[in-house]
């Protein structure tokens, strides 16, 4: 389970990094791409957390 928690943490960091880049981007296409990455990484992290909960406690 620890590996799953580590994966969630990495996905959350990746989502946060994408959000920072999105906010700094001046090009509309890049901003939209990094926004999609932020959303995608956040959803993946949510899905992994949901899977962890479905397996029960550590």
PEZIKA-V762367 format. One line per field, one symbol per residue. ss: DSSP state (H for helix, E for strand, C for the rest). psi: psi as a letter, one per 30 degrees, with the letter a starting at -180 (. if undefined). A space follows every 10 residues. Layout:
ss->???
psi->???
//
This chain:
ss->CHHHHHHHHH HHHHHHHHHH HHHHCCCHHH HHHHHHHHHH HHHHHHHHHH HHHHHCCC
psi->feeeeeeeee eeeeeeeeee eeffkfkeee eeefeeeeee eeeeeeeeee eeeffal.
//
